[in-house]
Amino acid sequence: MIAVRDPYRGESVKAVVVPRQDHRGHFAPDELIAWARRHMAAYKVPRQVEVADELPRSASGKVLWRVLQAWQDAQDTQGARTSSTPPVSPAIVQHKETS
């Protein structure tokens, strides 16, 4: 989970997920958001879901969320003009909630 700029809220939650091999073609971001609504507090529910091939990890295997956050911040400040390569493999799917 990382933060993404939101014109209405100021900041919203974005989930960057890596589905298991057997779920690669069948993962539905809407289902993840629906699950989160049932099991999480409203302020924790992701409004965007990005599916990646892998996440950046440290030598000990921990997810380097600050690297993801820095990349997202660059995306937010540069908007659609950005051409930098994300720190993760290119996304399979990018989903934004419509409500």
C-alpha positions, 0 to 999 in steps of 0.5 A: 500500500502506498499513497497517491495524490487525490484532488478531492481527498488530498491523498488516497490509498493505492495497492500494488499487488503481485498475484500468484502464478495461478491467478495471473490471468484471473485477478480482478482489482474490483474483487480486491477492493470489495474484499477490503471494504468488507474487512478493513476500515474505510480509510484503509481501503485502496482506491486504486490497484496496480498489478505488477510482475514483482516488487522491489525488495531488499537483500533480506526480502522486505518490500522496499515500499519507499522506492514504490512511493518515490516512483508514485510521487514522481508519477503524480508530480509529472502526470502523464508526461513521465517516461521513467521506468517504474521500480517494478516490472511494467504493470499488467493491469492498472485500475482506478475506482470509479466512485 
